[in-house]
Amino acid sequence: MRQIESIRTSDFRIESNRTLMSAHWAVLGGEMVTPTNEIMVHDRSLAVAMAAKTRTVPCGGEIRVVHTPTGEVIFRKLNECGCAIWF
């Protein structure tokens, strides 16, 4: 299992215009994660995998993975409104 490192110089950002929620990253690096609309990740494939399993609250938001040095969006998904059952 890969440990998620919390470094300030991460190359990828998972972002949304709404609050991001996922049961898969309730604890990062031994610390509880507070609800946020942005998470920094050091690895491209890890960022995409985390974003794919993430939902927005309230439903209907867009989730993106952005390469921070260039600003290029490398992954994008729309959160479907049937997600209220998921939580």
N, C-alpha and C positions, 0 to 999 in steps of 0.2 A: 504494500500500500504506500502510495506517495504522500509524503507530508507536505502540507501547504506552508510555504515560508512567507512570513510577513516582512517583506523588505520594502523600504520606501522607494527604491529605484526600480520598480516593476515596469516591464515593457508592455503589459496588456491591461486594459481596464474593462471590466464588465459594468455596463451602465444602463440606466433606464430613466424614463421621465416619471416613473412611479417607484414605490418601495419594492426592493428585491427581497424575496423570501425563498428559502430552500431548507428542507430537513437535512440535506446532505452536507451543509456547511454550518451547522449550528455552533460548532466550536472550531476555531481556527488557531492553531499554534497554542493550544491550552487556554485560550481566552474566549469568553462568550462573545458572540457577534451581535451587535445591536442592529436593528433594521436600518437599512441604508439604501441609497439609489446608485451606489458606486462601490466596486471592489477592485483592488489592484492585485494582479497575479503576475508571477515571474515567467510563466511558461505558456506558450501559445496553445498547445493541445489541451492543457489543463484548464485554461480560460474558456475554451470552446465547450469542453465537456461540462464544466460547472454552469455555464450559461444555458446549455441545452436542458439541464435539469432544474432550472430556476423558474420561478413564477413571479408575477407582479401582484401587488396588493394596492389598490383594487384591481380587478381583472381588466384586461384589454390593453395593457401597456406593451411597449416594444422593448426587447432586450437586445443589446448590442455588445459585441466585443470589439474594442478599438485598439489598434497598435499605437501606443502613445507617442513614440517619436515622430511618426508620419501623419497620424490622425486618420489612417485608413480603417474603415469598418471591415473586419474580416469575417464576422458572423452576425447574423440578424435573425430574430424570430419574433413573431407576434404572439402574445399570450392570449389564448382563447378564453372566452368568457365563461366557460363551463368549469373553470378552475376552483370555484368556491367549494366544491365537493372535495377537492384534493386536500384541503387543509382540514 
